[in-house]
Amino acid sequence: MNLPNLLTVLRMVMIPIVIAFFTADLPYWALAFFLLAEFTDFLDGRIARKYNLITTFGKVMDPLADKLMLMTTLFCLYATDRIPLWVPVVICVKECSMITIGALLYRKDIVLPANFFGKLATVLFTAAVLLSFFSDIVAPFHIYVLTAATCVALLAMVIYGCIIVRSNPQLFQKRKPA
């Protein structure tokens, strides 16, 4: 267990804390923990790459922690009437699909690295979540940023699909009967 992996575990622990703050009607504390989680995501990736601390645990759990934090926060924002339901539903379907596909690929020793559009989607979602807390001031701008983030996240998923198909054609070939 190295520092980047500890930061990933910390991010997982923050998920119920974000829910608790939303439930206790302390949304700005929830926002603070969401932003702290985003910072630890940036920090753990940077440390892991700089000091060559990349592990199998980190390759699997880091994106899972990110996906769970984002889905949790989006559903909490919907529950508090800050964003429309379609956003967390679309992202939940997309992320659950990516988790399932990622698990299946991992069983075949294939781990996909993050792509530019996935990282851009993360930045846009972070901005959109932040703006959603101030939606009474910035409305409807936060919805535009959420829509852009959702579109970029879906584009990242399509690109991942293309990379998988192009670099692993054997996954899609029919097996010859024995």
Residue, then its C-alpha position, 0 to 999 in steps of 0.5 A: m500500500n503506497l501513498p497513491n493507493l492510500l489516496t484512492v482508498l481515502r476517496m472511497v471513504m469520502i463517498p459516504i461522507v458526501i452522502a451524509f453531508f447532503t442528507a444532513d442538509l450541509p451541501y457546502w460541506a459535501l462540495a468541500f469533500f467532493l473537491l477534496a476527492e477531486f484533488t486527491d485524484f489529481l494528486d495520486g495520479r501525479i505521485a504514481r507517475k512521477y515516482n513509478l508507484i503504479t500498481t494493479f490496485g491503483k489501475v483498478m480502484d482509482p477509476l472505480a473510486d472516481k466513478l463512484m464519487l461522481m455518480t454519488t454526487l450527481f444523484c445527490l445533486y438531483a435529490t436536492d433539485r440542483i440538476p435534472l434526473w437525466v444527467p445522473v441516469v445517463i452517467c450512471v448507465k455509462e459508468c456502470s457499462m464502463i465498470t463492467i467492460g473494464a472488469l471483463l477486460y481486466r480478466k484478460d489482462i487488458v487495462l485501458p489508460a485514461n484518454f484525453f476526453g476522459k480527463l476533459a470530462t472529469v474537469l468539466f464535471t468538476a466545474a459543473v458540480l461546483l456551478s450546480f451549488f450556485s445554480d441560483i446565480v449561474a442558471p442555466f449555465h451549470i446545465y450547459v456545462l453538465t451537458a457538455a461534460t456528459c457529451v464529452a464523457l460519452l465521447a470518451m466511452v466511444i473512443y475507449g470502445c474503438i481502442i478496444v476493438r482496434s487493439n484487441p481484434q481477437l476479443f471479437q473473433k468467433r471461436k472455432p468449434a473444437 
